Structures are given as structure tokens and as C-alpha cells.
Amino acid sequence: GAVVSQHPSWVICKSGTSVKIECRSLDFQATTMFWYRQFPKQSLMLMATSNEGSKATYEQGVEKDKFLINHASLTLSTLTVTSAHPEDSSFYICSARDPRGTTEAFFGQGTRLTVV
Amino acid sequence: AQSVTQLGSHVSVSEGALVLLRCNYSSSVPPYLFWYVQYPNQGLQLLLKYTSAATLVKGINGFEAEFKKSETSFHLTKPSAHMSDAAEYFCAVNTNAGKSTFGDGTTLTVKP
């Protein structure tokens, strides 16, 4: 199947700093990518839809100024957590659908963010 | 809007026993349904998917699921549990664009 690569797999940052997470589709082009967040012992919740060449669409309750999404090419979307705080510590995971295939979403490996 | 409901946040079985994890969906259009497994501190691994080709879907590691439209269900089963099956399991429904809506998850415990 198609491959989505996410980097880094884990990151520790200090409170108040910003962290960038990359999501790449390695063998297909994705006009749309999705970003999810998973708190411990909880399910995955959609944060935003990343659209190539246009603004991201954020889910209700997700601060767009805090979670900056850039989808500048058909194979790369980035999520920047700005002014991170301990409550932003979570597992972030991206996904994309191969337009040549079915509706199956291919997920990145996820990024474990810890803010200290 | 599409949604899935996983009945039972925790399921415990003995090694060798039948595994049954329940998932019911709500969708106004034919759904695209998936089951994923997540081991601690890891990402998602696709177990199987229903995309309307066949109602009984076989997946990896001996798992299978049956799509029942009349019951709006897509329950996951495995005839004989292994210790290595202990993990978190998520049912999900996708839109045509690939956006996933997940159930709350079911933690499977396998007792020796």
C-alpha cells in the first residue's frame, strides 16, 4: 500500500517554544491530508484538514493560531505547535488517501510530543 | 455525519478463546469501514477494511469482520486469542476523501 512518513517520531520541547511536525506522502500525491491528536487512553480526534495550496480547515475547538498547518506541496504537510504548553503533550498523527486507490487512509507513524 | 460506536471499552478473554469486538456505524451513505490495532506507544496498524466488495472481510493475524447492513454492524472476531493480541482496537469509518472518524476504542486483554 501507499506510504505516509511522519517526522519526528518523538520530540521533547520546553514550554513556550514551537515544534514542527512533518507528514510526507512518499509514493503518491495528496491534495488533502488530515491531522489527528490522541491523548493518553483516548481515541484519535481529527484536528484539521490540510489542503494543498489553500488554508487548512480546523475542527471546532482547535485553535488555528496555535496549530499552524502548511501544505505547500502535494507530498508534504506540516503541523507547527506554537508556544507549546504541557497540555499540548499528546500523540499527533497524520493521514492521507492515495487518490489512485480506495478510501483507505494511510497513516504516518505518529509523533509523540512532550512539553516540559 | 458518519460515526461509529464501539460497545465495550474493555474486553478480557482467555488465551485460545474467541475474540469479539463490537462496532456499530451510522452513515447515510454506504460506509467504508476499517479496523485498526494500536500497541502501546505505537501508531495504527490496519487489520482489515470493508469497501463493499464482500461482506465477510478477512484481515491480518487471523482477524475477520462481517458487515451487516441490517444491523449496521461491523464486528471484529478472531477464533483463538493469542497473548500478542492484547492491544487497543479502533473501528473507523471514512469519507470518500479519506477522513477517518474513530470509535472510542476497545482495550483487549488476553489472560494466560
Interface residues (C-beta under 8 A of the other chain):
Chain A: T32 F34 Y36 Q42 S43 L44 M45 L46 T49 I93 S95 A96 R97 T102 T103 E104 A105 F107 G108 Q109 G110 R112
Chain B: Y32 F34 N41 Q42 G43 L44 L46 K49 T51 F90 N94 T95 N96 A97 G98 K99 S100 T101 F102 G103 D104 G105
